[in-house]
Amino acid sequence: MRLPDELIESLLWSLGASEAGDAQRRSPRLAMRCIAMLTPVEGGCLREAEAREALVRDISADGASLVLASPLRARQFVLEIANVRSGPLSILCNTRHCDRSPDGGFAVGAQFVRFLPKAAVQKQPDA
């Protein structure tokens, strides 16, 4: 999935600025430095008990770079990003990688799959 140009423009105005050195990338990145909610998905159900905050370092039309305090073990997750111009965004993401960051925490590459309406993913009861 690729974010629409209008949404990228909205994010640019409300959240960040273009990163230097984007000429080599498929999609330009926008530096963000904002907090988003990350909720793991297992079997099509949200694992709300495992939801946590993530620092969004940058975002592109195809994905985002996140920093977490502990490793992410889920292959998919929902990322909820606040946006003042268009309201909160809920995006289903695939985990591209999760590596220890030299600056501390864990760097996670998120690949966007699709936007989610509020009731698209069911809550999974805690075991």
N, CA and C atoms as a LAMMPS dump frame, in Angstrom:
ITEM: TIMESTEP
0
ITEM: NUMBER OF ATOMS
381
ITEM: BOX BOUNDS ff ff ff
-5.0000000000000000e+02 5.0000000000000000e+02
-5.0000000000000000e+02 5.0000000000000000e+02
-5.0000000000000000e+02 5.0000000000000000e+02
ITEM: ATOMS id mol type element x y z
1 1 1 N 0.842 -1.171 0
2 1 2 C 0 0 0
3 1 3 C 0.888 1.234 0
4 2 1 N 0.447 2.229 -0.682
5 2 2 C 1.153 3.505 -0.727
6 2 3 C 0.201 4.586 -0.238
7 3 1 N 0.696 5.449 0.635
8 3 2 C -0.141 6.537 1.114
9 3 3 C -0.46 7.486 -0.029
10 4 1 N -1.685 8.009 -0.078
11 4 2 C -2.032 8.972 -1.128
12 4 3 C -1.207 10.253 -0.998
13 5 1 N -0.955 10.908 -2.124
14 5 2 C -0.162 12.132 -2.133
15 5 3 C -0.752 13.204 -1.223
16 6 1 N -2.094 13.29 -1.173
17 6 2 C -2.733 14.295 -0.325
18 6 3 C -2.398 14.057 1.143
19 7 1 N -2.356 12.784 1.544
20 7 2 C -2.051 12.458 2.933
21 7 3 C -0.591 12.754 3.242
22 8 1 N 0.292 12.424 2.323
23 8 2 C 1.708 12.745 2.51
24 8 3 C 1.873 14.257 2.656
25 9 1 N 1.183 15.03 1.828
26 9 2 C 1.261 16.487 1.935
27 9 3 C 0.744 16.959 3.292
28 10 1 N -0.353 16.367 3.749
29 10 2 C -0.914 16.717 5.053
30 10 3 C 0.076 16.39 6.167
31 11 1 N 0.692 15.218 6.104
32 11 2 C 1.689 14.843 7.103
33 11 3 C 2.879 15.793 7.071
34 12 1 N 3.295 16.171 5.874
35 12 2 C 4.42 17.092 5.732
36 12 3 C 4.128 18.409 6.433
37 13 1 N 2.928 18.942 6.227
38 13 2 C 2.581 20.226 6.829
39 13 3 C 2.396 20.127 8.332
40 14 1 N 1.853 19.017 8.817
41 14 2 C 1.516 18.961 10.24
42 14 3 C 2.554 18.264 11.111
43 15 1 N 3.42 17.435 10.526
44 15 2 C 4.277 16.602 11.369
45 15 3 C 5.764 16.724 11.127
46 16 1 N 6.218 17.046 9.942
47 16 2 C 7.661 16.975 9.756
48 16 3 C 8.16 17.673 8.521
49 17 1 N 9.405 17.331 8.182
50 17 2 C 10.073 17.885 7.021
51 17 3 C 10.822 16.77 6.311
52 18 1 N 11.111 16.959 5.043
53 18 2 C 11.805 15.938 4.267
54 18 3 C 13.184 15.654 4.833
55 19 1 N 13.57 14.379 4.793
56 19 2 C 14.898 13.955 5.233
57 19 3 C 15.913 14.232 4.131
58 20 1 N 17.112 14.557 4.514
59 20 2 C 18.191 14.718 3.545
60 20 3 C 18.61 13.335 3.043
61 21 1 N 19.084 13.261 1.808
62 21 2 C 19.586 11.996 1.28
63 21 3 C 18.504 11.057 0.792
64 22 1 N 17.331 11.559 0.456
65 22 2 C 16.227 10.714 -0.005
66 22 3 C 16.335 10.315 -1.477
67 23 1 N 17.32 10.819 -2.204
68 23 2 C 17.415 10.557 -3.639
69 23 3 C 17.554 9.07 -3.94
70 24 1 N 18.147 8.291 -3.04
71 24 2 C 18.366 6.867 -3.266
72 24 3 C 17.146 6.011 -2.929
73 25 1 N 16.138 6.557 -2.288
74 25 2 C 14.991 5.792 -1.804
75 25 3 C 13.863 5.771 -2.817
76 26 1 N 13.026 4.709 -2.715
77 26 2 C 11.848 4.609 -3.573
78 26 3 C 10.867 5.737 -3.303
79 27 1 N 10.702 6.076 -2.009
80 27 2 C 9.784 7.129 -1.591
81 27 3 C 10.497 8.069 -0.633
82 28 1 N 10.324 9.377 -0.81
83 28 2 C 10.955 10.313 0.128
84 28 3 C 10.42 10.096 1.539
85 29 1 N 11.263 10.328 2.518
86 29 2 C 10.877 10.183 3.927
87 29 3 C 10.649 11.552 4.545
88 30 1 N 9.717 11.58 5.494
89 30 2 C 9.449 12.782 6.268
90 30 3 C 9.863 12.511 7.704
91 31 1 N 10.748 13.341 8.251
92 31 2 C 11.117 13.206 9.657
93 31 3 C 9.903 13.569 10.496
94 32 1 N 9.622 12.782 11.547
95 32 2 C 8.428 13.054 12.34
96 32 3 C 8.726 13.298 13.805
97 33 1 N 9.351 12.367 14.482
98 33 2 C 9.592 12.451 15.918
99 33 3 C 8.291 12.673 16.684
100 34 1 N 7.358 11.745 16.496
101 34 2 C 6.093 11.796 17.229
102 34 3 C 5.827 10.423 17.845
103 35 1 N 4.931 10.386 18.812
104 35 2 C 4.567 9.146 19.478
105 35 3 C 3.291 8.604 18.841
106 36 1 N 3.292 7.306 18.541
107 36 2 C 2.121 6.624 17.985
108 36 3 C 1.85 5.391 18.846
109 37 1 N 0.67 4.845 18.722
110 37 2 C 0.342 3.6 19.43
111 37 3 C 0.532 2.43 18.482
112 38 1 N 1.201 1.393 18.957
113 38 2 C 1.441 0.178 18.187
114 38 3 C 0.743 -0.969 18.92
115 39 1 N -0.151 -1.655 18.205
116 39 2 C -0.861 -2.789 18.782
117 39 3 C -0.612 -4.019 17.921
118 40 1 N 0.044 -5.044 18.472
119 40 2 C 0.29 -6.269 17.701
120 40 3 C -1.022 -6.921 17.255
121 41 1 N -0.956 -7.602 16.111
122 41 2 C -2.101 -8.345 15.569
123 41 3 C -1.693 -9.803 15.465
124 42 1 N -2.562 -10.678 15.945
125 42 2 C -2.322 -12.117 15.837
126 42 3 C -3.618 -12.783 15.399
127 43 1 N -3.583 -13.519 14.313
128 43 2 C -4.781 -14.192 13.809
129 43 3 C -5.91 -13.239 13.479
130 44 1 N -5.583 -12.031 13.013
131 44 2 C -6.592 -11.049 12.659
132 44 3 C -7.191 -10.31 13.843
133 45 1 N -6.663 -10.546 15.054
134 45 2 C -7.187 -9.913 16.265
135 45 3 C -6.127 -9.021 16.906
136 46 1 N -6.585 -7.876 17.399
137 46 2 C -5.692 -6.982 18.129
138 46 3 C -5.307 -7.595 19.466
139 47 1 N -4.045 -7.497 19.821
140 47 2 C -3.55 -7.926 21.133
141 47 3 C -3.412 -6.671 21.994
142 48 1 N -4.556 -6.143 22.44
143 48 2 C -4.586 -4.865 23.16
144 48 3 C -3.722 -4.879 24.415
145 49 1 N -3.608 -6.025 25.083
146 49 2 C -2.788 -6.109 26.288
147 49 3 C -1.311 -5.862 25.986
148 50 1 N -0.913 -6.004 24.71
149 50 2 C 0.482 -5.812 24.312
150 50 3 C 0.703 -4.481 23.593
151 51 1 N -0.317 -3.616 23.586
152 51 2 C -0.193 -2.302 22.938
153 51 3 C 0.852 -1.471 23.679
154 52 1 N 1.572 -0.656 22.912
155 52 2 C 2.595 0.199 23.504
156 52 3 C 2.867 1.397 22.623
157 53 1 N 3.528 2.369 23.207
158 53 2 C 3.899 3.555 22.459
159 53 3 C 5.141 3.269 21.619
160 54 1 N 5.187 3.921 20.466
161 54 2 C 6.347 3.816 19.578
162 54 3 C 6.717 5.224 19.129
163 55 1 N 8.005 5.467 19.044
164 55 2 C 8.473 6.727 18.482
165 55 3 C 8.554 6.553 16.968
166 56 1 N 7.855 7.396 16.225
167 56 2 C 7.939 7.374 14.768
168 56 3 C 9.07 8.315 14.384
169 57 1 N 10.146 7.739 13.843
170 57 2 C 11.302 8.555 13.448
171 57 3 C 11.059 9.232 12.11
172 58 1 N 10.549 8.45 11.163
173 58 2 C 10.233 9.018 9.859
174 58 3 C 9.165 8.168 9.197
175 59 1 N 8.581 8.744 8.155
176 59 2 C 7.492 8.074 7.438
177 59 3 C 7.648 8.363 5.956
178 60 1 N 7.238 7.402 5.142
179 60 2 C 7.237 7.586 3.691
180 60 3 C 5.883 7.121 3.173
181 61 1 N 5.701 7.14 1.894
182 61 2 C 4.443 6.677 1.308
183 61 3 C 4.259 5.177 1.495
184 62 1 N 5.352 4.439 1.701
185 62 2 C 5.295 2.976 1.774
186 62 3 C 5.431 2.404 3.179
187 63 1 N 5.946 3.191 4.131
188 63 2 C 6.172 2.645 5.454
189 63 3 C 6.709 3.677 6.414
190 64 1 N 7.19 3.191 7.565
191 64 2 C 7.695 4.084 8.602
192 64 3 C 8.847 3.416 9.337
193 65 1 N 9.653 4.219 9.978
194 65 2 C 10.728 3.756 10.843
195 65 3 C 10.33 4.098 12.271
196 66 1 N 10.325 3.085 13.145
197 66 2 C 9.872 3.239 14.524
198 66 3 C 10.991 2.886 15.49
199 67 1 N 10.894 3.388 16.71
200 67 2 C 11.787 2.986 17.783
201 67 3 C 10.922 2.517 18.944
202 68 1 N 11.227 1.319 19.455
203 68 2 C 10.514 0.737 20.591
204 68 3 C 11.488 0.479 21.723
205 69 1 N 10.975 0.43 22.951
206 69 2 C 11.816 0.165 24.112
207 69 3 C 12.23 -1.296 24.194
208 70 1 N 11.393 -2.198 23.661
209 70 2 C 11.695 -3.63 23.708
210 70 3 C 11.415 -4.227 22.331
211 71 1 N 11.935 -5.434 22.051
212 71 2 C 11.766 -6.014 20.713
213 71 3 C 10.307 -6.263 20.364
214 72 1 N 10.007 -6.177 19.087
215 72 2 C 8.674 -6.473 18.562
216 72 3 C 8.71 -7.884 17.983
217 73 1 N 7.845 -8.741 18.477
218 73 2 C 7.823 -10.129 18.022
219 73 3 C 6.696 -10.402 17.022
220 74 1 N 5.77 -9.473 16.902
221 74 2 C 4.621 -9.653 16.004
222 74 3 C 5.03 -9.411 14.554
223 75 1 N 4.455 -10.197 13.66
224 75 2 C 4.699 -10.011 12.22
225 75 3 C 3.835 -8.906 11.649
226 76 1 N 2.679 -8.653 12.299
227 76 2 C 1.79 -7.573 11.879
228 76 3 C 1.367 -6.775 13.101
229 77 1 N 1.052 -5.505 12.861
230 77 2 C 0.574 -4.635 13.933
231 77 3 C -0.224 -3.487 13.337
232 78 1 N -1.005 -2.855 14.198
233 78 2 C -1.737 -1.656 13.811
234 78 3 C -0.999 -0.469 14.406
235 79 1 N -0.716 0.507 13.571
236 79 2 C -0.062 1.733 13.99
237 79 3 C -1.098 2.844 13.939
238 80 1 N -1.312 3.513 15.06
239 80 2 C -2.257 4.626 15.129
240 80 3 C -1.466 5.911 15.269
241 81 1 N -1.583 6.768 14.245
242 81 2 C -0.843 8.023 14.194
243 81 3 C -1.834 9.177 14.227
244 82 1 N -1.624 10.11 15.139
245 82 2 C -2.478 11.294 15.21
246 82 3 C -2.077 12.253 14.09
247 83 1 N -3.073 12.881 13.48
248 83 2 C -2.833 13.866 12.431
249 83 3 C -3.859 14.978 12.619
250 84 1 N -3.389 16.193 12.848
251 84 2 C -4.291 17.298 13.15
252 84 3 C -5.175 17.683 11.977
253 85 1 N -4.738 17.471 10.757
254 85 2 C -5.523 17.888 9.591
255 85 3 C -6.558 16.857 9.172
256 86 1 N -6.245 15.557 9.285
257 86 2 C -7.184 14.545 8.798
258 86 3 C -7.7 13.62 9.894
259 87 1 N -7.311 13.849 11.138
260 87 2 C -7.728 12.968 12.226
261 87 3 C -6.804 11.777 12.331
262 88 1 N -7 10.928 13.364
263 88 2 C -6.094 9.796 13.575
264 88 3 C -6.15 8.779 12.436
265 89 1 N -5.004 8.2 12.149
266 89 2 C -4.888 7.178 11.112
267 89 3 C -4.602 5.841 11.767
268 90 1 N -5.313 4.797 11.38
269 90 2 C -5.02 3.435 11.807
270 90 3 C -4.57 2.67 10.575
271 91 1 N -3.33 2.169 10.619
272 91 2 C -2.733 1.51 9.456
273 91 3 C -2.241 0.135 9.861
274 92 1 N -2.682 -0.893 9.126
275 92 2 C -2.156 -2.24 9.314
276 92 3 C -0.774 -2.289 8.678
277 93 1 N 0.204 -2.799 9.43
278 93 2 C 1.594 -2.823 8.963
279 93 3 C 2.175 -4.223 9.087
280 94 1 N 3.107 -4.536 8.207
281 94 2 C 3.948 -5.722 8.329
282 94 3 C 5.278 -5.284 8.929
283 95 1 N 5.853 -6.133 9.766
284 95 2 C 7.173 -5.864 10.325
285 95 3 C 8.219 -6.266 9.295
286 96 1 N 9.034 -5.318 8.857
287 96 2 C 10.117 -5.602 7.903
288 96 3 C 11.365 -6.079 8.625
289 97 1 N 11.674 -5.446 9.758
290 97 2 C 12.817 -5.847 10.571
291 97 3 C 12.649 -5.271 11.965
292 98 1 N 13.358 -5.852 12.913
293 98 2 C 13.428 -5.34 14.281
294 98 3 C 14.844 -5.599 14.769
295 99 1 N 15.638 -4.538 14.874
296 99 2 C 17.048 -4.648 15.226
297 99 3 C 17.378 -3.715 16.384
298 100 1 N 18.34 -4.123 17.182
299 100 2 C 18.798 -3.244 18.269
300 100 3 C 19.354 -1.967 17.648
301 101 1 N 18.944 -0.832 18.188
302 101 2 C 19.393 0.466 17.682
303 101 3 C 20.641 0.916 18.435
304 102 1 N 21.637 1.471 17.748
305 102 2 C 22.831 1.956 18.437
306 102 3 C 22.521 3.11 19.396
307 103 1 N 21.397 3.777 19.19
308 103 2 C 20.997 4.897 20.052
309 103 3 C 20.162 4.443 21.24
310 104 1 N 19.924 3.125 21.347
311 104 2 C 19.091 2.575 22.412
312 104 3 C 17.747 2.128 21.879
313 105 1 N 17.173 1.139 22.48
314 105 2 C 15.887 0.612 22.036
315 105 3 C 16.044 -0.28 20.818
316 106 1 N 14.931 -0.463 20.109
317 106 2 C 14.901 -1.327 18.934
318 106 3 C 14.305 -0.581 17.749
319 107 1 N 15.004 -0.627 16.63
320 107 2 C 14.535 0.012 15.4
321 107 3 C 13.658 -0.983 14.649
322 108 1 N 12.467 -0.545 14.28
323 108 2 C 11.506 -1.393 13.584
324 108 3 C 11.163 -0.745 12.245
325 109 1 N 11.234 -1.534 11.187
326 109 2 C 10.783 -1.091 9.876
327 109 3 C 9.355 -1.557 9.666
328 110 1 N 8.459 -0.631 9.39
329 110 2 C 7.048 -0.942 9.176
330 110 3 C 6.692 -0.75 7.703
331 111 1 N 6.095 -1.766 7.112
332 111 2 C 5.611 -1.67 5.731
333 111 3 C 4.097 -1.536 5.785
334 112 1 N 3.557 -0.469 5.196
335 112 2 C 2.117 -0.255 5.22
336 112 3 C 1.403 -1.289 4.361
337 113 1 N 0.314 -1.854 4.898
338 113 2 C -0.501 -2.834 4.18
339 113 3 C -1.801 -2.192 3.727
340 114 1 N -2.557 -1.587 4.687
341 114 2 C -3.806 -0.897 4.329
342 114 3 C -4.303 -0.066 5.506
343 115 1 N -5.126 0.925 5.172
344 115 2 C -5.802 1.705 6.203
345 115 3 C -6.896 0.855 6.816
346 116 1 N -7.178 1.076 8.088
347 116 2 C -8.208 0.317 8.776
348 116 3 C -9.299 1.242 9.298
349 117 1 N -10.557 0.871 9.048
350 117 2 C -11.626 1.575 9.755
351 117 3 C -11.574 1.156 11.214
352 118 1 N -12.196 1.894 12.085
353 118 2 C -12.109 1.629 13.526
354 118 3 C -12.467 0.2 13.914
355 119 1 N -13.456 -0.426 13.294
356 119 2 C -13.919 -1.763 13.706
357 119 3 C -13.367 -2.887 12.836
358 120 1 N -12.305 -2.653 12.076
359 120 2 C -11.816 -3.653 11.129
360 120 3 C -11.114 -4.825 11.79
361 121 1 N -10.463 -4.58 12.912
362 121 2 C -9.723 -5.645 13.583
363 121 3 C -10.385 -5.904 14.925
364 122 1 N -10.653 -7.157 15.213
365 122 2 C -11.316 -7.525 16.464
366 122 3 C -10.332 -7.562 17.612
367 123 1 N -10.845 -7.253 18.792
368 123 2 C -10.025 -7.378 19.997
369 123 3 C -9.942 -8.828 20.385
370 124 1 N -8.755 -9.29 20.723
371 124 2 C -8.574 -10.67 21.161
372 124 3 C -8.568 -10.696 22.685
373 125 1 N -9.351 -11.586 23.279
374 125 2 C -9.356 -11.649 24.745
375 125 3 C -7.982 -12.03 25.264
376 126 1 N -7.638 -11.458 26.426
377 126 2 C -6.351 -11.776 27.047
378 126 3 C -6.399 -13.213 27.576
379 127 1 N -5.299 -13.931 27.318
380 127 2 C -5.265 -15.339 27.744
381 127 3 C -4.735 -15.475 29.141
